[in-house]
Amino acid sequence: MTTLLYRYFPHLIPSETHQMLRMRRTLMATGSGLVLTVIVIVARMMGLVDMSITAFILLYSLIWLINLSFPLMISYDINLLFKDPSLTIPQLIWHTLTNTISIYLVPDLHSVFLMHYLLVVLFGAFRMKRRGFLIMGVVILSCYTGVMALLHLSGKHEHGLLSEFLGGIVFLFMLIGVSIIGTEISSLRWALKKRNSELNAVMKQVKEQAITDDLTGLYNRRHLMDILRRQQALAVRGDYEFSLCFVDLDHFKQINDQYGHKTGDEVLQTFADLARNSVREVDFVARLGGEEFVLVLVRTPLDGAVYVAERLRQAMEAARLEILEPSHRVTASIGVAQYKPKEAIEETMHRADIAVYSAKNRGRNQVVTEDNLSSLILSSLHNDADLYTD
Ligand SMILES: Nc1nc2c(ncn2[C@@H]2O[C@H](COP(=O)(O)OP(=O)(O)OP(=O)(O)O)[C@@H](O)[C@H]2O)c(=O)[nH]1
């Protein structure tokens, strides 16, 4: 049925995975409703249904209006307005009701329809828990005994009461059995669903850990290289610029020596927070290692990057760190470089790195750009500066 719908009415099949699954189940139920209708129509053609043709057509038009309303609701996302978007209980009750109508119309085939009740209960395994199965059991039993009583009272069904009673007991046991199996399937589904969401959460955590630095929560060096390659690819496509700020905290060894490693860690975390808050959402902040950090400022030319770097330097200089002595200020030296079209990303990193060295040489706590490096510093550092490779 789903395949037919795909072929002739592709626009009615939802593309979202959950909705598609709901549609498939609903079409299964609609399919079993179709089988019921065909059986009743054949029975009427054989003279087993005592109902005028007009009333019969009217009744089945109404039944199919409601039958089709379930898949249509899913097609147009109306089911999402309900607490249970699978519409399990309404569908189960509706199919129980149509099955009961079928028994009333064709009492001679009531044992066939009795089996269909069991199919309806199994349909609940997709969604229901134990309580749902209990409710459905009660609803089905009430419908069945109700319709049988009605048939006997109106004289439409002439079977002996004892055989009917025994048949009812057998059906009750079958109903209990099917409900237990349904509950088991249902609890397996819930357990799987829970395990799946736990796995997803762990996967998310593992992915995050793979790209972040444990101490500061900033991106780590490996992820920084990925970010830079993506930025480079954007710049290569044209009309895109970005800049790097290399940051090195000044005299950090002294902080470790004077206050201990733990305090040193806290200073690194404080700086990480400051750096994170000094850039835009779209920018990136990474820790290269030790007391070295990198800001990747997207869509930012050199002068914009200098502005951000200077603002961060001033914020760090002004920050009062309660973990240190009141007069102790932690400062940062920052080197800024802009990516030049067609160059290797390592070359940009190299220039930013040289700018940091220059800032240190010029007395620390300052921002130096690649533009204001003297050629002397450039040539002396060019040979021994680290090339940043992944
Ligand atoms: N607390 C702490 N210290 C670290 C960490 N990683 C590196 N360090 C320390 O950072 C210090 C870096 O010292 P240096 O490279 O000599 O630089 P500096 O003292 O900041 O001097 P300048 O950079 O020249 O201003 C070393 O003492 C490292 O042990 C860390 O994760 N936590």
The ligand as a Gaussian input file, in Angstrom:
#p B3LYP/6-31G(d) Opt

LIG

0 1
 N       49.177000      25.613000      35.168000
 C       49.518000      25.218000      33.931000
 N       50.711000      25.565000      33.447000
 C       51.049000      25.165000      32.216000
 C       50.167000      24.412000      31.424000
 N       50.781000      24.159000      30.235000
 C       52.000000      24.769000      30.284000
 N       52.160000      25.393000      31.470000
 C       53.302000      26.149000      31.959000
 O       53.382000      27.391000      31.281000
 C       54.702000      27.867000      31.428000
 C       55.175000      28.541000      30.152000
 O       56.367000      29.179000      30.421000
 P       57.287000      29.829000      29.341000
 O       57.101000      29.134000      28.025000
 O       58.672000      29.893000      29.891000
 O       56.719000      31.253000      29.124000
 P       56.367000      32.414000      30.143000
 O       56.773000      32.135000      31.540000
 O       54.898000      32.721000      29.942000
 O       57.220000      33.574000      29.586000
 P       56.953000      34.459000      28.344000
 O       56.082000      33.684000      27.412000
 O       58.309000      34.709000      27.748000
 O       56.304000      35.699000      28.823000
 C       55.564000      26.676000      31.834000
 O       55.937000      26.831000      33.190000
 C       54.630000      25.477000      31.704000
 O       54.877000      24.483000      32.678000
 C       48.902000      24.035000      31.991000
 O       48.067000      23.384000      31.366000
 N       48.628000      24.472000      33.235000

